[in-house]
Amino acid sequence: MSLHDSVIETQDEVLFDVINGFGVITLNRPKALNAITHGMVCAMWAQLNAWSDDPSVHAVLIEGAGEKAFCAGGDVRALYESRVNNATDHQAFFVDEYRLDYLIHRYPKPYIALLDGIVMGGGMGVAQGAALRIVTDRTRLAMPETGIGLFPDVGASWFLGHLAPTLARYLGLTGVTITAADALYCGLADVWIEGDASARLREVVERFDWARLADGASGASGVPGVSGAPDASGLLDALLDALRAAILPLGRTWTDAAPLAGVRGALDKHFSAIDVRGVVASLRADVGIAADAWANDTLTALQQRSPLSLCVTDRQLQKGRRLDLADAFRMELVLGYHAFASGDFVEGVRALLIDKDKQPRWRYATLADVPTEAVDAFFVSPWADGEHPLEALGR
């Protein structure tokens, strides 16, 4: 149950409220697993900018309505229809979505994400920039884009790029779904609240003592990290310390129950190969010799993905480790342009969501068929110098 479940009576796609100094965003398309539309992106952008200058709002919490999902991603069907109808709506969506995601990463006030249920694609985009990322017993998290002919975007070049390289490659290439324990293990979450996470977080929100924090900020109560008259960054640090102190005791910050921990040796072995072809060859060798179940499942997953998307994603993740956040989003917009113009997106969505035959006819049938020149072309900007739609990002 979300903070708003008892009062939602509107069909608005995204709801905004202020509760005891917390600006609360509720993604409100539960029947569509709270998939993000262009209108929702624009509404969140406007509201977050308004709250950043609102002295009555001290922090922001984002959640999803219903019990199934925080957010299952972008509205893929709408993007598909834009592309097949030769419209430009999909291009505008990605420009605005990436601007929103960048804003979240650089938001001047604490931003907290309650990742209850399914969290995929675009849901990761509005979650991974959070100061506190809270997972639950129901969390199912993934970046599954290679399965529909895309690549992990919404800043994944940067946030996956800050994980261990083998884990980043495993998550980004396979699109595997992980639970709360593995999210903590990988570094994609900060705390796991067990049981009714929303109710427990609701109590924190409703009872949080901002007055005490303000006293601490002026040196009266010794809030960690702040003494005397703090500057803006000092006050932000104090606020985050106080929020963590209130929220972290509710759950677990670490667990030894992460399934990935049990296969980490094998994962590191296979996903340290020089390229995707090497990863597949390494997995195939283990399947053939040891009948390794994890290796077999991982190999099967990779063989179902778009070969072109796998090659593009692998290079993307390598490049992303060396980019700052704004440049990562600029690179992803370039990749997205080519994925829609000449990649496998249309075919991937047709096979999985439209005709549902689950038999995509990828542009290249195997990894061996993918020419280096085709991958190179994905990284060439279609815009002239200075004309990139995200040129001003982070400037």
Residue pairs with C-beta under 8 A, 6 or more apart in sequence:
1 67
1 196
1 198
1 199
2 26
2 63
2 64
2 65
2 66
2 114
2 116
2 198
3 19
3 24
3 26
3 61
3 63
3 198
3 201
3 202
3 205
4 15
4 17
4 24
4 26
4 28
4 63
4 65
5 65
5 66
8 15
8 26
8 28
8 65
10 28
11 28
12 28
13 27
13 28
13 29
13 37
13 39
13 40
13 43
14 25
14 26
14 27
14 28
14 40
14 43
14 44
15 24
15 25
15 26
15 28
15 65
16 23
16 24
16 25
16 26
16 43
16 47
17 23
17 24
17 26
18 24
18 56
18 57
19 205
19 206
20 205
20 206
20 207
20 208
20 210
21 56
21 57
21 58
21 59
21 208
21 210
22 57
22 58
22 59
22 60
22 61
22 205
22 208
23 47
23 48
23 51
23 54
23 57
23 59
23 60
23 61
24 60
24 61
24 62
24 63
24 205
25 44
25 47
25 60
25 61
25 62
25 63
26 62
26 63
26 64
26 65
27 34
27 36
27 40
27 62
27 63
27 64
27 65
27 70
27 71
28 34
28 65
29 35
29 37
29 40
29 65
30 64
30 65
30 66
30 68
30 69
32 72
32 75
33 68
33 69
33 71
33 72
33 117
33 118
34 64
34 65
34 66
34 69
34 70
34 71
34 72
34 123
35 71
35 72
35 73
35 74
35 75
35 76
35 122
36 71
36 73
36 74
36 75
36 97
36 122
36 123
36 126
37 75
37 78
38 75
38 78
38 89
38 92
38 93
38 96
38 97
41 93
41 96
41 97
41 100
42 96
44 100
44 126
45 96
45 99
45 100
45 103
48 60
48 100
48 103
48 104
48 107
49 103
51 57
51 60
51 109
52 107
52 108
52 109
57 109
58 109
58 110
58 210
58 239
59 109
59 110
59 111
59 112
59 239
59 243
60 107
60 109
60 110
60 111
60 112
61 111
61 112
61 113
61 114
61 201
61 205
62 111
62 112
62 113
62 114
62 126
62 127
62 130
63 70
63 113
63 114
63 116
63 198
64 70
64 71
64 114
64 116
64 117
64 123
66 117
67 116
67 117
67 138
68 117
68 118
69 117
69 118
69 119
69 123
70 113
70 114
70 115
70 116
70 117
70 118
70 119
70 123
70 127
70 139
71 118
71 119
71 120
71 122
71 123
71 126
71 127
72 118
72 119
72 120
72 121
72 123
73 120
73 121
73 122
73 123
74 93
74 97
74 121
74 122
76 148
76 349
76 353
77 349
77 353
78 89
78 90
78 93
79 89
79 90
79 93
79 340
79 345
79 349
80 345
80 346
80 349
80 350
80 353
80 354
81 87
82 88
82 89
82 90
82 93
83 90
83 340
83 345
83 346
84 346
90 340
91 337
91 340
94 153
94 333
94 336
95 333
95 389
95 390
97 122
97 125
97 154
98 125
98 153
98 154
98 155
98 329
98 332
98 333
98 390
98 393
99 390
99 393
100 125
100 126
101 125
101 126
101 129
101 154
101 155
101 329
102 129
102 155
102 325
102 326
102 329
102 393
102 394
104 111
104 125
104 126
104 129
104 130
105 128
105 129
105 155
105 325
106 129
106 325
106 394
107 129
108 232
108 236
109 236
109 239
110 131
110 132
110 236
110 239
110 240
110 243
111 129
111 130
111 131
112 130
112 131
112 132
112 134
112 243
112 247
113 126
113 127
113 130
113 132
113 133
113 134
114 134
114 136
114 197
114 198
114 201
115 123
115 127
115 133
115 134
115 135
115 136
115 139
115 141
115 183
115 189
116 135
116 136
116 138
116 139
116 197
116 198
117 136
117 138
117 139
117 140
118 140
119 127
119 139
119 140
119 141
119 142
120 140
120 141
120 142
120 143
120 144
120 177
121 143
121 144
121 145
121 153
121 154
122 154
124 141
124 143
124 154
124 156
124 159
125 153
125 154
125 155
126 154
127 133
128 154
128 155
128 159
128 188
129 155
129 159
131 240
131 243
132 190
132 191
132 240
132 243
132 244
132 247
133 183
133 188
133 189
133 190
133 191
134 189
134 190
134 191
134 192
134 193
134 197
134 201
134 247
134 251
135 141
135 180
135 183
135 184
135 189
135 191
135 192
135 193
136 180
136 192
136 193
136 194
136 197
137 180
137 194
137 195
137 197
139 179
139 180
139 183
139 189
139 192
140 177
140 178
140 179
141 177
141 178
141 179
141 182
141 183
141 188
141 189
142 171
142 175
142 176
142 177
142 178
143 152
143 156
143 160
143 171
143 172
143 175
144 175
144 177
145 151
145 152
145 153
145 175
145 309
145 313
146 152
146 172
146 173
146 174
146 175
146 305
146 306
146 309
146 310
146 313
147 175
147 304
147 305
147 306
147 348
147 352
148 306
148 344
148 345
148 348
148 349
148 352
148 353
149 306
149 308
149 309
149 339
149 343
149 344
149 345
149 346
149 347
149 348
149 349
149 360
149 362
150 309
150 336
150 339
150 343
150 344
150 345
150 348
151 172
151 309
151 312
151 313
151 316
151 332
151 335
151 339
152 160
152 171
152 172
152 175
152 313
152 316
152 317
153 332
153 335
153 336
154 332
155 325
155 328
155 329
155 332
156 172
156 320
156 332
157 316
157 317
157 319
157 320
157 323
157 328
157 329
157 331
157 332
158 320
158 323
158 324
158 325
158 328
158 329
159 188
160 168
160 171
160 172
160 317
160 320
161 168
161 317
161 320
161 321
161 323
161 328
162 187
162 321
163 171
163 186
163 187
163 188
164 186
164 187
165 271
165 272
165 317
165 321
166 267
166 268
166 271
166 272
167 186
167 187
167 260
167 267
167 271
168 317
169 271
169 279
169 314
169 317
170 176
170 267
170 271
170 298
171 178
171 186
172 313
172 314
172 316
172 317
173 271
173 276
173 279
173 302
173 305
173 310
173 313
173 314
174 298
174 301
174 302
174 305
175 301
175 305
176 298
176 301
178 186
178 188
178 260
179 259
180 189
180 192
180 255
181 192
181 255
181 257
181 258
181 259
182 258
182 259
182 260
183 189
183 192
184 190
184 191
184 192
184 252
184 253
184 254
184 255
184 258
185 255
185 258
185 260
185 261
186 260
190 248
190 253
191 247
191 248
191 250
191 251
191 252
191 253
192 251
192 252
192 253
192 255
193 200
193 201
193 247
193 250
193 251
194 251
194 252
197 250
197 251
200 250
201 247
201 250
204 246
204 247
204 250
208 242
208 243
208 246
212 221
213 223
213 238
213 239
213 242
215 221
216 222
216 223
216 226
216 238
216 242
217 223
217 226
217 230
217 234
217 235
217 238
218 228
218 229
219 226
219 227
219 228
219 229
223 238
223 241
223 242
224 238
224 241
225 234
225 237
225 238
225 241
226 234
226 235
226 237
226 238
230 238
260 267
263 294
266 286
266 292
266 294
266 295
269 282
270 279
270 282
270 283
270 286
270 295
270 298
271 279
273 279
273 281
273 282
275 311
275 314
276 302
276 310
276 311
276 314
276 367
277 367
277 368
279 302
280 299
280 302
280 303
280 367
283 295
283 298
283 299
283 302
284 299
286 292
286 295
287 295
287 296
287 299
302 310
306 343
306 344
306 348
306 360
306 362
306 363
307 362
307 364
307 365
307 366
307 367
307 369
307 370
308 343
308 344
308 362
308 363
308 364
308 370
308 374
308 375
309 339
309 343
309 344
309 348
310 367
311 367
311 370
311 374
311 375
312 335
312 339
312 343
312 375
312 378
315 375
315 379
316 331
316 332
316 335
319 331
319 379
320 328
320 331
323 331
324 394
325 394
326 390
326 393
326 394
326 395
327 394
329 390
329 393
330 388
330 390
330 391
330 393
331 379
333 388
333 389
333 390
334 378
334 379
334 380
334 381
334 382
334 388
335 378
335 379
337 382
338 377
338 378
338 382
339 345
339 378
340 346
342 363
342 377
343 363
343 378
344 360
344 362
344 363
347 360
347 361
347 362
347 363
348 360
348 362
350 360
351 357
351 358
351 359
351 360
351 361
352 358
352 360
364 370
364 374
381 388
383 389
